[in-house]
Amino acid sequence: MDTHGSDPNMPGLPQMPFTPPGGQTPYASAPPARRSGAGWKVFFGIVLGLSLVANVMLLAVVFAVVAVFSAGSGSMVDEVVVRPGRASNKIAVVSIAGMIAGDQADYFHRQIEAARKDKAVKGVIIRVNSPGGTIAASDRIYNEIRVFRKECSKPVVAFMEGLAASGGYYTSVACQKIIAEPTTITGSIGVISWYFAMQELLEDKLGIVPVVVTGGDKKDWPSAFRVPTEEQRQYLQERLIAPAYERFIRVVIDGRKDVLSEPEVRKLADGSIYTAELAMAEKLIDHVGYLDDAIDVVKSMAKVKEARVVEYRRPFTMSALLRGQESMSLKVDKMLIHELSRPELMYLWSAF
């Protein structure tokens, strides 16, 4: 019988460790092995945490930048130096460019307000390069110039570039002097209105018969669903064209009263366009020259020898970019049809 230990397969018997001579135990348990890769897991955990924090901060910055750009600039405009000079004496260049409509009138208001608030501004040049536009927007800009002249008592000179016809000329006569480049086209004193008559398209081509119910014989005059009668044409002439035309003539008479009489203005107000030289001969403008000539005129009127010339420009905004992209897409809906079918009254030189 083995006296040095118990058979492990026999239950109930105590198991005693085998101790060889000398008292050494060769089968003593080894210390537990250290887990491998624990340091790398901690390292990658720290890196992942820092990455998440950085991404959150970057996302917050992106949202903040987009919010600032999307909000637009409100009443702000960027001031750019066109001619260097003494900062205490400024001449501000305020622009009217392209088709005159509501947004152009709003932008003009922001520019003229910037000139009004700047105490260093000694005079203003209204730079015009426009074929005109709506009568309402043209008249708003005209009134802005008149109010500025009255409240600020500073010289305001119109400088025509390339094209300053109809509404472009309408706004220019609000200024004290008018200077035009030699290649300028101006004049076109008059009013125009048009709309689309779609009767033939709808009835003859598409077989669509519009049904219009009105409470008043003239309620739908003019109608895009039929060609206007002579009575309807006379009605539009009396109610829309004639008042707008008379308004234009009165504005020119008031603005050019020192050089033109009322009969002379009425003779010129046949919608004709004029080159700068011809406009000068007809006394529609005061000088033929360039921007530096307009600057010299303003400095002389403001009684300053040196001046810094600044121009107001639109600041870049994300909202403006998005609006530009939206305007490129043509949406055909009932509002578009309404816009095309109603008569648009314009102070606009249109040769289509």
C-alpha positions as CSV (number, residue, x, y, z in Angstrom):
1,M,0.0,0.0,0.0
2,D,1.3,3.4,-1.0
3,T,1.8,5.4,2.3
4,H,3.1,8.6,0.7
5,G,-0.2,9.8,-0.7
6,S,-3.8,8.9,-1.5
7,D,-5.2,7.7,-4.7
8,P,-7.1,10.6,-6.2
9,N,-9.6,8.2,-7.7
10,M,-10.7,6.9,-4.3
11,P,-13.3,9.1,-2.6
12,G,-13.3,9.8,1.0
13,L,-9.5,9.6,1.5
14,P,-7.6,12.7,2.3
15,Q,-5.1,13.9,-0.4
16,M,-1.8,14.8,1.0
17,P,0.9,16.5,-0.9
18,F,4.0,14.5,-1.7
19,T,7.1,15.9,0.0
20,P,10.4,14.5,-1.2
21,P,13.4,14.1,1.1
22,G,14.9,17.5,2.1
23,G,11.5,19.2,2.6
24,Q,11.4,20.8,-0.9
25,T,8.2,21.1,-2.8
26,P,8.9,21.1,-6.5
27,Y,5.2,21.5,-7.4
28,A,4.6,25.0,-5.7
29,S,2.1,27.1,-7.7
30,A,3.6,29.8,-9.9
31,P,2.4,33.5,-9.7
32,P,-0.4,34.5,-12.0
33,A,0.7,35.7,-15.5
34,R,0.3,39.5,-16.2
35,R,-2.4,40.3,-18.8
36,S,-0.9,41.2,-22.2
37,G,-2.1,44.3,-24.2
38,A,-3.7,46.2,-21.3
39,G,-1.5,49.3,-21.9
40,W,-2.5,49.4,-25.5
41,K,-6.2,49.3,-24.6
42,V,-5.8,52.3,-22.3
43,F,-3.8,54.2,-25.0
44,F,-6.4,53.6,-27.7
45,G,-9.2,54.5,-25.2
46,I,-7.5,57.9,-24.5
47,V,-7.0,58.5,-28.3
48,L,-10.6,57.6,-29.0
49,G,-11.9,59.9,-26.3
50,L,-9.8,62.8,-27.5
51,S,-10.9,62.2,-31.0
52,L,-14.6,62.4,-30.0
53,V,-14.0,65.6,-28.1
54,A,-12.2,67.1,-31.1
55,N,-15.0,66.1,-33.4
56,V,-17.6,67.6,-31.2
57,M,-15.7,70.9,-30.9
58,L,-15.1,71.0,-34.7
59,L,-18.8,70.4,-35.3
60,A,-19.7,73.2,-32.9
61,V,-17.4,75.5,-34.8
62,V,-18.9,74.6,-38.1
63,F,-22.4,75.2,-36.8
64,A,-21.3,78.6,-35.4
65,V,-19.7,79.7,-38.7
66,V,-22.7,78.5,-40.8
67,A,-25.0,80.4,-38.3
68,V,-23.1,83.6,-38.7
69,F,-23.0,83.4,-42.5
70,S,-26.6,82.3,-42.8
71,A,-27.8,85.1,-40.6
72,G,-26.4,87.6,-43.2
73,S,-24.9,90.9,-42.4
74,G,-28.1,92.8,-41.6
75,S,-27.5,96.5,-42.2
76,M,-23.7,96.0,-42.6
77,V,-21.7,96.7,-45.8
78,D,-18.0,96.3,-46.5
79,E,-16.0,99.5,-46.9
80,V,-13.3,99.3,-49.6
81,V,-10.8,102.0,-50.3
82,V,-11.0,103.1,-53.9
83,R,-8.6,106.1,-53.7
84,P,-6.2,106.5,-50.7
85,G,-6.4,109.8,-48.8
86,R,-7.0,111.4,-45.5
87,A,-9.3,109.2,-43.3
88,S,-10.9,112.2,-41.7
89,N,-12.3,113.3,-45.1
90,K,-14.1,110.6,-47.0
91,I,-16.1,110.5,-50.2
92,A,-18.5,107.5,-50.2
93,V,-19.4,105.7,-53.5
94,V,-22.9,104.3,-53.3
95,S,-23.8,101.9,-56.2
96,I,-26.9,101.2,-58.2
97,A,-26.1,98.3,-60.4
98,G,-28.3,96.1,-62.6
99,M,-32.0,95.8,-62.6
100,I,-33.7,98.1,-60.0
101,A,-36.1,96.1,-57.9
102,G,-36.9,95.7,-54.2
103,D,-33.7,94.0,-53.2
104,Q,-31.6,96.7,-55.0
105,A,-33.5,99.4,-53.2
106,D,-32.9,97.6,-49.8
107,Y,-29.2,97.4,-50.5
108,F,-29.1,101.0,-51.5
109,H,-30.7,101.9,-48.2
110,R,-28.0,100.0,-46.3
111,Q,-25.3,101.9,-48.3
112,I,-26.7,105.3,-47.8
113,E,-27.2,104.6,-44.1
114,A,-23.5,103.7,-43.8
115,A,-22.6,107.0,-45.4
116,R,-25.1,108.8,-43.1
117,K,-23.6,107.4,-39.9
118,D,-20.0,108.0,-40.9
119,K,-19.1,111.5,-39.7
120,A,-16.0,111.5,-41.8
121,V,-18.0,111.3,-45.0
122,K,-18.0,114.8,-46.6
123,G,-19.8,113.9,-49.9
124,V,-21.4,111.0,-51.8
125,I,-21.1,109.7,-55.4
126,I,-24.1,107.7,-56.6
127,R,-22.5,105.3,-59.2
128,V,-25.3,104.2,-61.6
129,N,-25.0,101.4,-64.1
130,S,-28.6,100.3,-64.7
131,P,-31.3,100.1,-67.4
132,G,-33.9,100.9,-64.8
133,G,-36.5,98.7,-63.2
134,T,-39.7,98.9,-61.3
135,I,-41.3,102.3,-60.7
136,A,-41.7,101.6,-56.9
137,A,-38.0,100.7,-56.4
138,S,-36.7,103.5,-58.5
139,D,-38.8,106.0,-56.6
140,R,-37.6,104.6,-53.3
141,I,-34.0,105.2,-54.2
142,Y,-34.9,108.6,-55.5
143,N,-36.5,109.5,-52.2
144,E,-33.5,108.1,-50.2
145,I,-31.2,110.4,-52.0
146,R,-33.5,113.4,-51.5
147,V,-33.8,112.8,-47.8
148,F,-30.1,112.3,-47.4
149,R,-29.4,115.6,-49.1
150,K,-31.9,117.4,-46.9
151,E,-30.9,115.9,-43.6
152,C,-27.1,115.7,-44.1
153,S,-26.5,118.8,-46.2
154,K,-23.6,117.1,-48.0
155,P,-23.0,117.2,-51.8
156,V,-24.3,114.2,-53.8
157,V,-23.2,113.7,-57.4
158,A,-24.4,111.1,-59.8
159,F,-21.8,109.2,-61.9
160,M,-23.2,107.2,-64.8
161,E,-21.3,104.2,-66.0
162,G,-22.1,102.5,-69.2
163,L,-25.9,102.5,-68.9
164,A,-28.1,104.8,-66.8
165,A,-31.4,104.8,-68.6
166,S,-35.0,105.2,-67.5
167,G,-35.1,104.3,-63.8
168,G,-31.3,104.8,-63.8
169,Y,-31.8,108.3,-65.0
170,Y,-34.8,108.8,-62.6
171,T,-32.6,108.1,-59.6
172,S,-29.7,110.3,-61.0
173,V,-31.8,113.5,-61.2
174,A,-32.2,113.4,-57.4
175,C,-28.5,114.4,-57.2
176,Q,-27.1,117.9,-57.5
177,K,-24.8,117.1,-60.4
178,I,-24.8,114.4,-63.1
179,I,-21.5,113.2,-64.7
180,A,-21.5,110.5,-67.4
181,E,-18.7,108.5,-69.0
182,P,-18.2,109.2,-72.7
183,T,-19.7,105.9,-73.6
184,T,-22.8,106.1,-71.4
185,I,-26.3,105.5,-72.7
186,T,-28.9,107.5,-70.8
187,G,-32.3,109.1,-71.1
188,S,-35.3,106.8,-71.9
189,I,-37.6,109.1,-70.0
190,G,-40.9,107.2,-70.1
191,V,-42.8,104.2,-68.7
192,I,-43.5,100.8,-70.1
193,S,-45.9,98.0,-69.2
194,W,-46.4,94.5,-70.6
195,Y,-48.0,91.2,-69.8
196,F,-48.7,87.9,-71.5
197,A,-52.1,87.2,-73.2
198,M,-52.4,83.4,-73.2
199,Q,-55.9,83.1,-74.8
200,E,-54.7,81.5,-78.0
201,L,-52.4,79.1,-76.2
202,L,-55.0,78.0,-73.7
203,E,-58.0,77.7,-75.9
204,D,-56.7,76.9,-79.3
205,K,-53.7,74.8,-78.5
206,L,-54.5,73.2,-75.2
207,G,-58.3,73.3,-75.3
208,I,-58.5,75.0,-71.9
209,V,-61.3,77.6,-71.4
210,P,-60.7,79.8,-68.4
211,V,-63.7,80.7,-66.3
212,V,-63.5,84.1,-64.5
213,V,-66.2,85.4,-62.2
214,T,-66.0,89.0,-61.1
215,G,-68.0,91.4,-59.0
216,G,-67.4,94.5,-61.2
217,D,-67.0,94.9,-64.9
218,K,-63.3,96.1,-64.7
219,K,-62.2,93.8,-61.9
220,D,-60.1,91.6,-64.2
221,W,-58.8,94.3,-66.5
222,P,-56.4,93.4,-68.0
223,S,-56.8,89.7,-68.2
224,A,-54.2,87.2,-69.4
225,F,-57.0,85.0,-70.7
226,R,-58.0,87.3,-73.5
227,V,-56.5,90.0,-75.8
228,P,-57.4,93.4,-74.5
229,T,-60.0,95.5,-76.3
230,E,-59.3,99.1,-77.2
231,E,-61.4,100.2,-74.2
232,Q,-59.2,98.2,-71.9
233,R,-56.1,99.6,-73.4
234,Q,-57.4,103.1,-72.8
235,Y,-58.3,102.2,-69.3
236,L,-54.7,101.0,-68.6
237,Q,-53.3,104.1,-70.2
238,E,-55.3,106.4,-68.0
239,R,-55.0,104.5,-64.7
240,L,-51.4,103.2,-64.9
241,I,-49.3,104.6,-67.7
242,A,-50.2,108.2,-67.6
243,P,-49.8,108.8,-63.8
244,A,-46.4,107.0,-63.8
245,Y,-45.3,109.0,-66.9
246,E,-46.3,112.3,-65.3
247,R,-44.4,111.4,-62.2
248,F,-41.3,110.8,-64.2
249,I,-41.6,114.1,-66.0
250,R,-42.2,116.0,-62.7
251,V,-39.1,114.3,-61.1
252,V,-36.9,115.4,-64.1
253,I,-38.4,119.0,-64.0
254,D,-37.6,119.3,-60.3
255,G,-34.1,117.8,-60.6
256,R,-33.1,119.8,-63.7
257,K,-35.0,123.0,-63.0
258,D,-31.8,125.1,-63.2
259,V,-31.1,124.2,-66.8
260,L,-34.3,122.8,-68.3
261,S,-37.8,124.2,-68.6
262,E,-41.0,122.1,-68.4
263,P,-41.6,122.3,-72.2
264,E,-38.0,121.2,-72.8
265,V,-38.4,118.2,-70.5
266,R,-41.6,117.1,-72.1
267,K,-40.0,117.3,-75.6
268,L,-37.2,115.0,-74.4
269,A,-39.6,112.6,-72.6
270,D,-40.5,110.5,-75.6
271,G,-38.5,107.4,-74.4
272,S,-35.5,108.3,-76.5
273,I,-32.0,107.2,-75.4
274,Y,-29.0,109.5,-75.6
275,T,-25.2,109.1,-75.7
276,A,-23.3,111.1,-73.2
277,E,-22.4,113.9,-75.6
278,L,-25.9,114.2,-76.9
279,A,-27.3,114.2,-73.3
280,M,-24.8,116.9,-72.5
281,A,-26.1,118.9,-75.4
282,E,-29.7,118.4,-74.3
283,K,-28.7,119.4,-70.7
284,L,-29.8,116.1,-69.3
285,I,-26.4,115.8,-67.6
286,D,-23.8,118.4,-66.4
287,H,-20.4,116.9,-67.4
288,V,-18.8,114.1,-69.4
289,G,-15.9,112.5,-67.6
290,Y,-14.8,109.6,-65.4
291,L,-14.8,108.6,-61.8
292,D,-11.8,110.9,-60.9
293,D,-13.7,113.8,-62.5
294,A,-16.7,113.1,-60.3
295,I,-14.4,112.9,-57.2
296,D,-13.0,116.3,-58.1
297,V,-16.5,117.8,-58.4
298,V,-17.5,116.4,-55.0
299,K,-14.3,117.7,-53.3
300,S,-14.9,121.1,-54.8
301,M,-18.5,121.1,-53.6
302,A,-17.5,119.9,-50.1
303,K,-14.5,122.3,-50.0
304,V,-11.9,119.7,-49.1
305,K,-8.6,119.3,-50.9
306,E,-7.7,115.7,-49.9
307,A,-10.1,112.9,-49.3
308,R,-10.2,109.1,-49.1
309,V,-12.6,107.6,-51.5
310,V,-14.4,104.5,-50.2
311,E,-17.0,102.2,-51.8
312,Y,-19.6,100.1,-50.1
313,R,-19.9,96.5,-51.2
314,R,-22.0,93.5,-50.3
315,P,-20.3,91.3,-47.8
316,F,-20.2,87.5,-48.6
317,T,-22.9,85.6,-46.7
318,M,-23.9,82.0,-46.9
319,S,-27.6,83.1,-47.1
320,A,-26.8,85.2,-50.2
321,L,-25.2,82.2,-51.8
322,L,-28.1,80.0,-51.0
323,R,-30.5,82.6,-52.3
324,G,-28.5,82.7,-55.5
325,Q,-28.8,79.0,-56.0
326,E,-32.5,79.1,-55.3
327,S,-33.0,81.8,-57.9
328,M,-31.4,79.6,-60.5
329,S,-34.1,77.1,-60.2
330,L,-37.3,78.0,-62.1
331,K,-40.4,77.0,-60.2
332,V,-43.5,76.8,-62.4
333,D,-46.4,77.3,-60.1
334,K,-49.6,79.4,-60.0
335,M,-47.6,82.4,-58.5
336,L,-45.2,82.4,-61.5
337,I,-48.2,82.3,-63.8
338,H,-49.7,85.2,-61.9
339,E,-46.4,87.2,-62.2
340,L,-46.3,86.6,-66.0
341,S,-49.9,87.5,-66.6
342,R,-50.2,90.7,-64.6
343,P,-49.0,94.0,-66.2
344,E,-45.6,95.1,-64.8
345,L,-45.2,98.9,-64.7
346,M,-41.6,99.8,-65.3
347,Y,-39.2,102.7,-65.6
348,L,-37.1,100.5,-67.8
349,W,-35.2,100.8,-71.1
350,S,-36.3,97.6,-72.8
351,A,-35.4,96.8,-76.4
352,F,-36.9,93.3,-76.7
